[in-house]
Amino acid sequence: MILMKELLLAISFLSIGLGELNESVTKIQIQNQWLGFEPVTTEQIAKTEKRLNIELPEDYKMFLQTTNGFIAPNSVEPSFMKIEEIDYLKNIDKFAIEAYNLPELENSILVAGKDEEQYFLLIPPMNENEKWKYWKFANWMAGEQEFANLETYLKDVLKFSEKRIV
């Protein structure tokens, strides 16, 4: 299993090398070859879980303990938001829930893509037999793209970046 930091570093390195960066990337991030930020503390995670009244999935907590947000590495991926910004989609984009009428959207947590053309959502399990769902969701895609976990999504992003080098 690839460590979260190694995966994010590889995505950062390739994306910065390709030069297709979001305008919010800083010169320091380019110099450091890192599209992330300072990690969060376990106290910040606990505070957010209390605010959302939910326990976040372990891999997303690991992500936050690696970086508090992550700039979109290309034009088709969302930027991961800082922990202070994540919230239920219904509090950020009620229209998306009404327009798509997908039951999963009602309780989904927007963790990436606020004010962008694509979202990355964490969807809590409906019962104890289910697992968290990880969806990339965009107006320009037919339906949602589901991933087994956050690592699978990030590996997909890395693979996409690697294909663009050729």
N, C-alpha and C positions, 0 to 999 in steps of 0.2 A: 504494500500500500504506500502510495506516494504521500509524503507529509504535506499538509496544507500549505505551509510556507514555501516549500520547493515548487509546488504546482503554481502558486501565485507568482513566484519569482520568474518561472519559465514563461508564463503568459505575459508578464510585464516586459521581460527582455525581448521577446519576439515582437510584441506589439509596438514597443518603442522603436525597435529596429525597422519595422515596416513603415513607421511614420504616419499612420492613420489614427492620430490621437484626438481625443475629445479636447475641446478648447479649455476645459478646466484643469488640464494637466499642468503642473507647475514645472519651472526649470529645475528645481531641486529634485522632483520626482524623475525627470528625464536623466539628470546627472546620476541619481542613485539607482536608475533602472528599476524603479519600484512604483507601481500605480496605486499602492495602498497608503495607509496612514498608521499612526500609532495605535497599538492594540488597546482594547478596553480591559477593565478589571472585572473580576468576578462580582464585585459589588455593583458595577454598572449593569451587568447582565441581570443580576437579581432584582435591581430596581426596575428594569424594563419588563421583566417577567411579571413583577407585581403590577405594573401599570397596565399590561395587556391581560393580566389574569390568566396566564398560561405558562407552562414550562416549555421553553424553546428546544428544538432538537439538538442533540449533542454535537453533530457536525457543524451546525450553524454557530453554536457557541465557540467551537474550536476556531472557526473562521474569524469571529469577532475578537478572540484572544490572539489572533494573528494580525488582524487589521480592522480598524473601525471604518469600514467603507472601502470601496475599490472602484477606481475610475474605469469606465467602459473601455475595453481594449480595442474595440472596432465599432463600426456603425450599426451592427446588427445585435449587439449585446447591450444589456442594461448596465448602468452604474450601480453598484451596491451602495446603499445609503448608510449613513452613520447611525449608530444605535439609537440616538435621540430622535431620529426621523422615522424609524420603522413604525408601522401602525397597521391596523386592519384596513383592507382595501375599501370597505364600506365607509370609512372615515375620510378617505382620500379621494376616491373616484366612484361615487355612488352610481354614476351613469354607466360605467362598465358592467356593474352587477345587473342593472336593469336591462341594458342592451343585449347582453349575452345570455341572460337567464340560465346560468349554470349554477347549480346548488353549491358547488365547491367554492365559488367566489364569495359567497356570503360570509364565511368565516376565515377567508384567506388573509394572510399577513403579507403586506407588500414590503419586501426587503431590498428590492432593486428596481430602478426605472422610474422613480417619481419624476413627473414632468418630461418623460421621454416617450418614445414610440413603442417601447416594449417593456414588459414587466417581468420580474422574477418573483414568484409567489411561494410561500410556505403554507401548506394547507394542513391544518391539524387533523388527526384521526377523529372519525365520528364515534368510534367505540374502541374498547381496549384490544380488539383483535386486529385493528388496522394500524398502518404505519403512516408517518407523515408523507405527504405528497409534495413534490418539487416541480413546479410548472414554470416554463417560459411561455409567456402569453403576449401576443401582439395583434393589432388590427390587421397587419399585412400578412399574417400567417393564417392558414386554415386550421382553426382549432388550437388547442394547447399542445405544447411539446413537453411530455412528462419525462422526468429523470428519476432514477432509483434513489439518488441522494445528491448532496451538494458536490461531492467529489466527482461523480459521474458527469455532472454538468460542467464542472471546471475542466475535466479531461476533454470533453467535447469542444470547449472553447479553445483549448490548447491545440487540439487536432486541427481545428479550423484555421488557426494562425499558422500552423506548420504547413498546411496545404498552400497557403498564400505566398510562401517564400519561393516556391519553384518558379 
